[in-house]
Structures are given as structure tokens and as C-alpha cells.
Amino acid sequence: MIVCVAVVGHQNNPLYIQSFTEADDALKLHHIVHCSLDVVDERVNNPKKSGLTLNETFLGLLYPTENYKVYGYLTNTKVKFILVTTDLDVRDADVRNLKSR
């Protein structure tokens, strides 16, 4: 289940953050989204190490936490879409197909 969706601008400025949990978790999810931006920058700046190709917009699993998995998309204008899910057994292919729905 998706618990948070964030759209982040090309200068890592938050454009939109929506959490779908209790108000107590909103700050925690905001922090998780912010921390995932470091992983996005690392993958974009080191494409050979991450296996990222130039045409690839799905960044895959950015990192798992104890309760969440964080996935990312990157547009050609460097706008980032971050998804935080509670499904610890979800596959990358399932998340990749979310954009086609």
C-alpha cells in the first residue's frame, strides 16, 4: 500500500507531498522522502555504478527501512517522484507498472 507520494523539483525543492496515514506519521514520511533524495542524486551522478541508463526513468528501490520501501522515478526535466510503500514484499516490476495505470 502506498503511504506517501512526493513530487520534488529539479533543485530538490518539494513541490507536492501527500501522506495517506495518520498525522503523526506525516513528519516521519517527509523525512524519509528527503533522505531518499541523496540516493537519487547518487544514482544519477554515478550511472555506471547503479546500472542506470540514460533512457531509464524508474530508479527502482531507493532504500528499504524497517517499515517502508522507497521507490523513485526521475523525469527528463529532473523532477523526481518518490513513492513510499508499506508492502515489504512488493517487487520492482509491480512498482514500475504503476506509471502505466
ROKE-719096 format. One line per field, with one value per residue: residue in three letters; x, y, z of N, C-alpha, C, O in turn. Coordinates in nm, 3 decimals, padded with zeros to 5 digits, m for minus. Layout:
REM residues N
r	ALA	...
n.px	X	...
n.py	Y	...
n.pz	Z	...
ca.px	X	...
ca.py	Y	...
ca.pz	Z	...
c.px	X	...
c.py	Y	...
c.pz	Z	...
o.px	X	...
o.py	Y	...
o.pz	Z	...
//
This chain:
REM residues 101
r	MET	ILE	VAL	CYS	VAL	ALA	VAL	VAL	GLY	HIS	GLN	ASN	ASN	PRO	LEU	TYR	ILE	GLN	SER	PHE	THR	GLU	ALA	ASP	ASP	ALA	LEU	LYS	LEU	HIS	HIS	ILE	VAL	HIS	CYS	SER	LEU	ASP	VAL	VAL	ASP	GLU	ARG	VAL	ASN	ASN	PRO	LYS	LYS	SER	GLY	LEU	THR	LEU	ASN	GLU	THR	PHE	LEU	GLY	LEU	LEU	TYR	PRO	THR	GLU	ASN	TYR	LYS	VAL	TYR	GLY	TYR	LEU	THR	ASN	THR	LYS	VAL	LYS	PHE	ILE	LEU	VAL	THR	THR	ASP	LEU	ASP	VAL	ARG	ASP	ALA	ASP	VAL	ARG	ASN	LEU	LYS	SER	ARG
n.px	00.083	00.055	00.186	00.281	00.330	00.543	00.641	00.920	01.114	01.363	01.572	01.573	01.362	01.063	00.766	00.518	00.374	00.212	00.071	m00.076	m00.154	m00.181	m00.167	00.054	00.251	00.319	00.532	00.748	00.740	00.786	01.050	01.170	01.128	01.284	01.540	01.570	01.634	01.910	01.998	01.888	02.032	02.288	02.261	02.200	02.427	02.626	02.595	02.706	02.776	02.529	02.388	02.210	02.049	02.049	01.793	01.627	01.371	01.268	01.392	01.400	01.417	01.497	01.576	01.529	01.347	01.283	01.005	00.910	00.933	01.110	01.065	01.166	01.117	01.246	01.216	01.275	01.321	01.435	01.265	01.150	00.975	00.862	00.781	00.649	00.607	00.425	00.433	00.637	00.704	00.675	00.745	00.998	00.908	00.632	00.600	00.715	00.523	00.319	00.318	00.202	m00.065
n.py	m00.117	00.221	00.477	00.731	00.996	01.187	01.479	01.618	01.897	01.994	02.111	01.990	02.085	02.060	01.998	01.882	01.695	01.421	01.240	00.933	00.843	00.843	01.161	01.173	01.026	01.175	01.362	01.191	01.046	01.256	01.311	01.068	01.081	01.306	01.209	01.014	01.156	01.193	00.942	00.931	01.137	01.026	00.799	00.918	01.073	00.881	00.682	00.444	00.282	00.233	00.110	00.246	00.358	00.604	00.644	00.547	00.593	00.494	00.452	00.250	00.053	00.265	00.270	00.043	00.070	m00.010	m00.036	00.050	00.075	00.252	00.399	00.534	00.767	00.941	01.223	01.352	01.619	01.638	01.625	01.464	01.173	01.027	00.734	00.592	00.290	00.043	m00.220	m00.474	m00.688	m00.630	m00.625	m00.489	m00.477	m00.457	m00.200	m00.049	m00.077	00.084	00.340	00.308	00.279
n.pz	00.000	m00.083	00.107	00.101	m00.129	m00.323	m00.500	m00.629	m00.708	m00.961	m00.826	m00.585	m00.435	m00.254	m00.423	m00.400	m00.146	m00.019	00.233	00.330	00.578	00.938	01.111	01.276	01.152	00.933	00.943	00.978	00.735	00.559	00.623	00.543	00.265	00.208	00.277	00.083	m00.142	m00.147	m00.226	m00.481	m00.608	m00.593	m00.758	m01.004	m01.053	m01.066	m01.291	m01.396	m01.181	m01.065	m01.264	m01.417	m01.707	m01.971	m02.075	m01.883	m01.657	m01.425	m01.111	m00.937	m00.635	m00.384	m00.114	00.158	00.463	00.807	00.819	00.575	00.214	m00.031	m00.341	m00.659	m00.930	m01.211	m01.405	m01.741	m01.707	m01.467	m01.248	m00.963	m00.863	m00.576	m00.410	m00.122	00.031	00.224	00.177	00.213	00.063	m00.203	m00.554	m00.777	m01.041	m01.014	m00.907	m01.107	m01.305	m01.214	m01.324	m01.569	m01.532
ca.px	00.000	00.131	00.155	00.324	00.370	00.608	00.696	01.031	01.168	01.499	01.668	01.534	01.259	00.938	00.655	00.394	00.390	00.084	00.079	m00.207	m00.155	m00.215	m00.089	00.179	00.349	00.346	00.667	00.841	00.741	00.853	01.194	01.211	01.134	01.401	01.661	01.580	01.691	02.053	02.015	01.858	02.147	02.399	02.236	02.205	02.564	02.710	02.508	02.772	02.769	02.390	02.328	02.106	02.073	02.003	01.650	01.556	01.312	01.241	01.516	01.392	01.416	01.599	01.625	01.424	01.360	01.225	00.861	00.875	01.022	01.104	01.092	01.177	01.113	01.312	01.175	01.385	01.341	01.494	01.164	01.153	00.854	00.903	00.672	00.682	00.508	00.438	00.444	00.778	00.726	00.642	00.857	01.027	00.825	00.499	00.607	00.743	00.398	00.226	00.312	00.122	m00.206
ca.py	00.000	00.346	00.560	00.868	01.031	01.319	01.532	01.704	01.971	01.963	02.161	01.919	02.158	01.983	02.058	01.822	01.578	01.376	01.114	00.868	00.779	00.933	01.285	01.150	00.969	01.266	01.418	01.080	01.019	01.370	01.288	00.956	01.134	01.394	01.125	00.940	01.242	01.166	00.819	00.968	01.212	00.932	00.714	01.000	01.118	00.763	00.586	00.316	00.201	00.196	00.039	00.332	00.401	00.740	00.645	00.485	00.688	00.424	00.436	00.128	00.064	00.357	00.203	m00.006	00.096	m00.120	m00.047	00.105	00.067	00.379	00.385	00.664	00.794	01.066	01.266	01.411	01.755	01.617	01.622	01.331	01.119	00.935	00.655	00.519	00.184	m00.042	m00.358	m00.511	m00.798	m00.585	m00.639	m00.370	m00.478	m00.410	m00.056	00.005	m00.078	00.183	00.456	00.281	00.266
ca.pz	00.000	m00.089	00.223	00.076	m00.265	m00.324	m00.624	m00.588	m00.822	m01.005	m00.727	m00.462	m00.362	m00.255	m00.495	m00.350	m00.060	00.035	00.305	00.343	00.709	01.048	01.115	01.349	01.059	00.821	00.955	00.955	00.591	00.496	00.645	00.457	00.128	00.199	00.279	m00.042	m00.245	m00.153	m00.305	m00.620	m00.658	m00.609	m00.875	m01.125	m01.074	m01.090	m01.362	m01.421	m01.059	m01.035	m01.376	m01.472	m01.844	m01.995	m02.104	m01.773	m01.564	m01.299	m01.038	m00.858	m00.489	m00.337	00.006	00.248	00.606	00.883	00.793	00.444	00.098	m00.102	m00.483	m00.723	m01.073	m01.246	m01.539	m01.818	m01.657	m01.333	m01.144	m00.902	m00.800	m00.472	m00.353	00.000	00.046	00.342	00.130	00.213	m00.032	m00.338	m00.648	m00.857	m01.161	m00.977	m00.891	m01.241	m01.382	m01.161	m01.410	m01.688	m01.493
c.px	00.089	00.089	00.197	00.366	00.430	00.655	00.797	01.091	01.313	01.606	01.637	01.439	01.129	00.827	00.521	00.430	00.254	00.105	m00.063	m00.215	m00.198	m00.123	00.045	00.289	00.390	00.486	00.773	00.852	00.807	01.004	01.246	01.223	01.258	01.531	01.678	01.639	01.842	02.082	01.989	01.977	02.267	02.381	02.245	02.348	02.661	02.631	02.574	02.764	02.628	02.325	02.217	02.144	02.012	01.852	01.565	01.501	01.284	01.374	01.516	01.383	01.530	01.661	01.506	01.452	01.296	01.078	00.821	00.977	01.000	01.149	01.096	01.167	01.183	01.270	01.294	01.410	01.394	01.393	01.155	01.017	00.901	00.778	00.722	00.570	00.531	00.453	00.591	00.807	00.690	00.767	00.876	00.937	00.683	00.496	00.633	00.614	00.295	00.212	00.227	m00.026	m00.275
c.py	00.125	00.432	00.705	00.882	01.171	01.353	01.636	01.767	01.938	02.018	02.105	02.000	02.080	02.061	02.009	01.701	01.545	01.244	01.063	00.789	00.881	01.055	01.266	01.099	01.066	01.323	01.311	01.049	01.133	01.355	01.175	01.001	01.221	01.314	01.049	01.025	01.226	01.043	00.849	01.041	01.121	00.846	00.794	01.041	01.004	00.657	00.450	00.225	00.152	00.117	00.118	00.373	00.539	00.748	00.591	00.592	00.624	00.398	00.311	00.156	00.155	00.306	00.152	00.043	m00.022	m00.144	m00.009	00.067	00.195	00.356	00.523	00.659	00.927	01.103	01.326	01.556	01.754	01.635	01.478	01.298	01.013	00.867	00.582	00.417	00.107	m00.188	m00.396	m00.624	m00.759	m00.596	m00.510	m00.364	m00.428	m00.258	00.012	00.016	00.021	00.302	00.433	00.268	00.397
c.pz	00.000	00.029	00.202	m00.070	m00.258	m00.464	m00.582	m00.711	m00.851	m00.912	m00.588	m00.374	m00.369	m00.325	m00.440	m00.265	m00.001	00.106	00.328	00.473	00.814	01.047	01.185	01.256	00.949	00.827	00.930	00.805	00.514	00.508	00.556	00.312	00.111	00.196	00.149	m00.155	m00.257	m00.238	m00.453	m00.681	m00.682	m00.734	m01.006	m01.155	m01.101	m01.164	m01.386	m01.299	m01.032	m01.147	m01.444	m01.614	m01.864	m02.018	m01.990	m01.678	m01.429	m01.230	m00.952	m00.710	m00.447	m00.208	00.088	00.390	00.679	00.847	00.651	00.338	00.019	m00.246	m00.547	m00.874	m01.097	m01.387	m01.612	m01.780	m01.514	m01.219	m01.093	m00.842	m00.702	m00.417	m00.230	00.020	00.176	00.302	00.119	00.115	m00.175	m00.427	m00.726	m00.980	m01.132	m00.965	m01.024	m01.322	m01.328	m01.255	m01.533	m01.656	m01.493
o.px	00.186	m00.030	00.155	00.429	00.374	00.702	00.766	01.117	01.378	01.722	01.670	01.437	01.087	00.797	00.424	00.507	00.189	00.152	m00.157	m00.275	m00.245	m00.014	00.140	00.407	00.487	00.553	00.875	00.962	00.875	01.078	01.355	01.318	01.329	01.623	01.791	01.689	01.897	02.179	02.059	02.019	02.339	02.477	02.292	02.388	02.769	02.602	02.504	02.747	02.610	02.216	02.139	02.256	01.931	01.790	01.442	01.578	01.277	01.459	01.620	01.348	01.647	01.783	01.398	01.567	01.260	01.032	00.707	01.091	00.887	01.256	01.037	01.203	01.178	01.286	01.400	01.514	01.396	01.433	01.153	00.952	00.971	00.681	00.826	00.453	00.641	00.484	00.659	00.924	00.677	00.879	00.782	00.894	00.622	00.401	00.578	00.598	00.192	00.103	00.183	m00.106	m00.394
o.py	00.133	00.458	00.794	00.793	01.261	01.266	01.731	01.697	01.865	01.975	02.166	01.983	02.038	02.174	02.084	01.615	01.631	01.147	01.141	00.681	00.990	01.052	01.338	01.126	01.040	01.330	01.338	01.028	01.109	01.384	01.186	00.964	01.210	01.347	01.022	00.970	01.242	01.042	00.798	01.010	01.137	00.822	00.742	01.044	01.028	00.551	00.349	00.104	00.041	00.061	00.061	00.416	00.584	00.848	00.590	00.672	00.694	00.327	00.271	00.265	00.124	00.299	00.211	00.056	m00.122	m00.258	m00.034	00.031	00.241	00.302	00.618	00.560	01.015	01.023	01.347	01.611	01.857	01.657	01.384	01.382	00.920	00.934	00.517	00.454	00.106	m00.271	m00.354	m00.652	m00.847	m00.577	m00.432	m00.255	m00.364	m00.193	00.119	00.110	00.040	00.359	00.530	00.248	00.404
o.pz	00.075	00.049	00.277	m00.127	m00.195	m00.538	m00.510	m00.810	m00.777	m00.920	m00.486	m00.252	m00.477	m00.288	m00.434	m00.308	00.060	00.047	00.342	00.478	00.781	00.990	01.154	01.279	00.878	00.724	00.867	00.755	00.414	00.414	00.500	00.244	00.011	00.121	00.108	m00.253	m00.366	m00.314	m00.540	m00.792	m00.781	m00.807	m01.107	m01.272	m01.154	m01.108	m01.395	m01.313	m00.981	m01.127	m01.520	m01.639	m01.783	m01.985	m01.999	m01.624	m01.328	m01.284	m00.899	m00.665	m00.471	m00.194	00.088	00.431	00.616	00.844	00.611	00.368	00.003	m00.270	m00.495	m00.938	m01.012	m01.480	m01.554	m01.818	m01.447	m01.105	m01.172	m00.780	m00.740	m00.382	m00.235	00.026	00.231	00.388	00.026	00.088	m00.260	m00.380	m00.742	m01.020	m01.217	m01.008	m01.052	m01.400	m01.393	m01.265	m01.596	m01.747	m01.463
//
